[in-house]
């Protein structure tokens, strides 16, 4: 299912890039991408707040997910000279925070959009791992 969704997202992004080309603001690409999603019948949420769970408390730390498509795929839009490792880390953080497996990082500021696409998978399972420590195992 996620593969079908990512195919639809990539197709919509290629269509937007074909019409607009590189060099515009991220907000322009986001708006046009949302239009394309609507035309293709893809459900989406935009600028979704992503609170951090800390010690059982949800904290609003200002994280905003650009797009969540079909409640399954996180899409992070960029319009920069080059994608950096920090952008991949950002998307992976969003995937962990909202417990999703697949994300797409789309950089529209490239001559050929396929060179600006990255698919990231999150293998993170448990948001609150439990560690059991026995006091008798540790010397005093």
Secondary structure, DSSP 8 states (H G I E B T S, - for coil): -HHHHHHHHHHHHHHHHHHH-SSS-HHHHHHHHHHHHHHHT--EEEEEE--EEETTEEE--S-EEEEEETTTEEEEEE-SSS--HHHHHHHHHHHHHTT-SEEEEEE-SSSSGGGGEEEEE-----TT------GGGS--
